[in-house]
Amino acid sequence: MTEHAPPTPNKPPADEADVIVVGAGPAGATTAFYLAQSGLDVLLLEKSRFPREKVCGDGLTPRAVKTLVGMGISVTEQDGWVRNKGLRVIGAGKRLELPWPELASYPGYGLVRTRHDLDETLARRAQQAGARLHEGVTVTTPVRSERTGRITGVVAKTADDGEDRTYRARVVVAADGNSSRLSVAMGLPKRDDRPLGVAVRTYYRTHRHDDDYLESWLDLWDGDRLLPGYGWIFGMGDGTSNVGLGLLNTSAAFGHTDYHALLRKWLKGMPAEWGFTEENRTQPIRGAALPMGFNRTPHYYQGLLLVGDAGGMVNPFNGEGIAYAMESGEILARTIVQAPHDRAGAGPVAPGGDGTGAGRLPARAQPGLRRLLCARPHLRQADRQADADAHRDQAQHGPSGPDAVRPQAAGQPDRSAGRRIRPAGQRPVQARA
């Protein structure tokens, strides 16, 4: 008889975690990276297998580049990234070249990378940080507590055997994109009073592939109607350009427009030497929705948190989504790590709540709160260290929480307002412009 060694206490069961992240796009992968980097056990569930394609313009502004660099991702040309100097805007008979500004808090360049490569790069980075990535796993329904209604896990179907499997965690993050079936199953439909965009794009072989500016065309006409949107030409540096257009739902034409035909019509007006013709097209024309203006709320509901497109975080002004997906993932992860939790270990508690209802997670953390949701063995040492650091800080400097009262000299301004508290060992988060 073979004798099996007992499971290592520091290793959680394969189907349990501190946090489950559903969707390994930019939002989900970034969330998983920062959670895992903080010492939490993270399950990252992705329905596809990498590499996989996503509809996107593939352009990354300095805002997105900053987040990539912050995750320790090399963005050199040797690693396949293509840099650009700024944005070229064409409209109303004018042509403007707008270099990216030189700012202390942002890099002075943008990047181009296909989502085929970008998404896998981010997912693998989350893996390197310790997240457990499961590919080919489609989440079908939430698991909810009969007593409180909180989400306590998800049921998913695996591509390998088609069997249903239940995964459990104290907190679940919906990073499953615009449709966010998990959010809908939790009773969070999209809001009709928020803007929505539609984008279509494809790729063409062209000598313009090495353009060092992202190019936007502001005049999109459907007959005699000027449409609320723009077209783009982003050189990929590999002999092709990503060419597409995006429109808002703020006109009567929305929903009644053939976007594929509109793209072809727009490209017919381009110079013939650019090569934007059918014989030079390398991929089908594909489209996707752009959820904007926080079109699904609240972003925290009964243990479920929404991030990226699932929470409608695309910028309505320019349709940029990747930068905000990644930023929201970082903010969400840090909020989870720092959030107070109820004594029963049920999860983060909304201000004044009991962990069972809707609400916003607290914006500021309590000192020494390193433990997230439950006392897992692999977190106890970090918990004790964080608490010891907090007690030492209190002994040296006095109380440091949001309710602390400090002696203050007469006439001196109170500089404690807005002060951010971070757990021991966590690197400071740079202020964003």
Secondary structure, DSSP 8 states (H G I E B T S, - for coil): --------TTS--TTEEEEEEE--SHHHHHHHHHHHHTT--EEEEESS-SS-------EE-HHHHHHHHHTT----GGGT-EEE-EEEEEETTEEEEEE---BTTB-S-EEE--HHHHHHHHHHHHHHHT-EEEESEEEEEEEE-TTT--EEEEEEEETTT--EEEEEEEEEEE--TTT-HHHHHTT----TTS-EEEEEEEEEE-GGGG-SEEEEE---EETTEE-SEEEEEEE-SSSEEEEEEEEETTSTTTTS--HHHHHHHHHHTS-GGG--SGGGB-S--EEEEEEBSS-S--SEETTEEE-GGGGT-B-TTT---HHHHHHHHHHHHHHHHH--B-TTS--B--TT--SSSB----SS--TT----SS--HHHHHHHHHHHHHHHHHHHHH---STT------TT-----TT-----TT--------
